[in-house]
Amino acid sequence: DQQVKQNSPSLSVQEGRISILNCDYTNSMFDYFLWYKKYPAEGPTFLISISSIKDKNEDGRFTVFLNKSAKHLSLHIVPSQPGDSAVYFCAAIDFNAGNMLTFGGGTRLMVKP
Amino acid sequence: DVKVTQSSRYLVKRTGEKVFLECVQDMDHENMFWYRQDPGLGLRLIYFSYDVKMKEKGDIPEGYSVSREKKERFSLILESASTNQTSMYLCASSLGRVHRGAGTEAFFGQGTRLTVV
């Protein structure tokens, strides 16, 4: 059973608008969450992270929100740019179980000019 | 910058062959990981290692083994390749287990697209 789920396989957004990517998790022991971005034929690159003791972390155009009671996190990209078109993966770590990342299935974001 | 290098970008192997995928990192990271990426399934952990000569099974270890003889190198071995092992293989590294929070993100190599025919 997948512990981290991204229920939207794809998302299409107009350039300049907000992109919202969602992620749900089931394991309440996760204490750190990350977002990765992946272009075709390349490895994932780290984007932004958030600790379970926070509810928001912002880095430039990227903001991650965490709702621990709902076991839900989201990545907001404002404004969206065509270069943001990629697959985005949500990941989680339970530090007591080791530092390995558990990933969601990914969401393909397409930003149209 | 952290660099994780995988020895091949593309590989084509025959069913039954023994396949070696090599990964090297240059940041003195203690943790190293092997994932495979398949459409709709995200990245699934095959094996990981916290230290030299140490290895732990991930979620899908069947049909694979690993070797970590040196801290910077982590090899994935397909003992007898099968067509269902056709996939994108991704190696990653990160700081050691004592680290928590910021800085624990994993850095990935460029991936190896393996096709087994």
HADDOCK unambig.tbl for C-alpha pairs under 7 A between the chains (distance, minus, plus):
assign (segid A and resid 32 and name CA) (segid B and resid 101 and name CA) 6.63 0.50 0.50
assign (segid A and resid 42 and name CA) (segid B and resid 110 and name CA) 4.65 0.50 0.50
assign (segid A and resid 42 and name CA) (segid B and resid 111 and name CA) 6.15 0.50 0.50
assign (segid A and resid 43 and name CA) (segid B and resid 90 and name CA) 6.77 0.50 0.50
assign (segid A and resid 43 and name CA) (segid B and resid 108 and name CA) 5.51 0.50 0.50
assign (segid A and resid 43 and name CA) (segid B and resid 109 and name CA) 5.41 0.50 0.50
assign (segid A and resid 43 and name CA) (segid B and resid 110 and name CA) 4.19 0.50 0.50
assign (segid A and resid 43 and name CA) (segid B and resid 111 and name CA) 5.46 0.50 0.50
assign (segid A and resid 44 and name CA) (segid B and resid 108 and name CA) 6.09 0.50 0.50
assign (segid A and resid 45 and name CA) (segid B and resid 107 and name CA) 6.96 0.50 0.50
assign (segid A and resid 45 and name CA) (segid B and resid 108 and name CA) 6.89 0.50 0.50
assign (segid A and resid 51 and name CA) (segid B and resid 101 and name CA) 6.54 0.50 0.50
assign (segid A and resid 95 and name CA) (segid B and resid 100 and name CA) 6.73 0.50 0.50
assign (segid A and resid 98 and name CA) (segid B and resid 97 and name CA) 6.17 0.50 0.50
assign (segid A and resid 99 and name CA) (segid B and resid 97 and name CA) 5.95 0.50 0.50
assign (segid A and resid 103 and name CA) (segid B and resid 42 and name CA) 6.18 0.50 0.50
assign (segid A and resid 103 and name CA) (segid B and resid 43 and name CA) 5.72 0.50 0.50
assign (segid A and resid 104 and name CA) (segid B and resid 42 and name CA) 5.52 0.50 0.50
assign (segid A and resid 105 and name CA) (segid B and resid 40 and name CA) 5.14 0.50 0.50
assign (segid A and resid 105 and name CA) (segid B and resid 41 and name CA) 4.69 0.50 0.50
assign (segid A and resid 105 and name CA) (segid B and resid 42 and name CA) 3.66 0.50 0.50
assign (segid A and resid 106 and name CA) (segid B and resid 40 and name CA) 6.93 0.50 0.50
assign (segid A and resid 106 and name CA) (segid B and resid 42 and name CA) 5.65 0.50 0.50
